[in-house]
Amino acid sequence: MKNINLPMLLLAFLVVLMFILVGLSIAFRNIWFILLFILLGFGIFGIVLSRKKGKK
């Protein structure tokens, strides 16, 4: 069984949390939080992809 890469797992959960918060922000109809969480979600996703690409 492979070892779990804990930092990458936590970053993945953080990305999912950002997009869940986008949905919550849409429910509360707050455009600033919608934009903030979308930008944070894509930013963290970009960091995760760049770290994963650098490990190969």
C-alpha positions in Angstrom: 0.0 0.0 0.0 1.3 3.4 -0.9 2.0 6.1 1.6 -0.4 9.0 1.7 1.0 12.4 0.8 -0.5 14.4 3.6 0.4 17.9 2.4 -1.1 17.3 -1.0 -4.2 15.7 0.5 -4.7 18.8 2.7 -4.3 21.1 -0.2 -6.8 19.1 -2.2 -9.3 19.4 0.7 -8.6 23.1 0.9 -9.5 23.5 -2.8 -12.7 21.5 -2.3 -13.5 23.7 0.7 -13.0 26.9 -1.4 -15.6 25.7 -4.0 -18.0 24.7 -1.3 -17.7 28.2 0.1 -18.4 29.6 -3.3 -21.7 27.7 -3.2 -22.4 29.1 0.3 -21.6 32.6 -0.9 -24.0 32.2 -3.8 -26.7 31.2 -1.3 -26.0 34.3 0.7 -25.8 36.4 -2.5 -22.5 38.1 -1.6 -20.6 38.9 -4.8 -17.4 39.8 -2.9 -17.1 36.4 -1.2 -18.1 34.6 -4.4 -15.2 36.3 -6.2 -12.8 35.8 -3.3 -13.4 32.1 -3.0 -13.3 31.5 -6.7 -9.9 33.2 -6.9 -8.6 31.4 -3.9 -9.9 28.1 -5.2 -8.2 28.4 -8.6 -5.1 29.9 -7.0 -4.7 27.0 -4.6 -5.5 24.5 -7.4 -2.7 26.1 -9.5 -0.3 25.7 -6.6 -1.2 22.1 -6.2 -0.7 21.4 -10.0 2.6 23.2 -10.0 3.9 21.2 -7.0 2.7 17.9 -8.5 4.3 18.7 -11.9 7.6 19.6 -10.1 7.8 16.2 -8.3 8.0 14.2 -11.6 
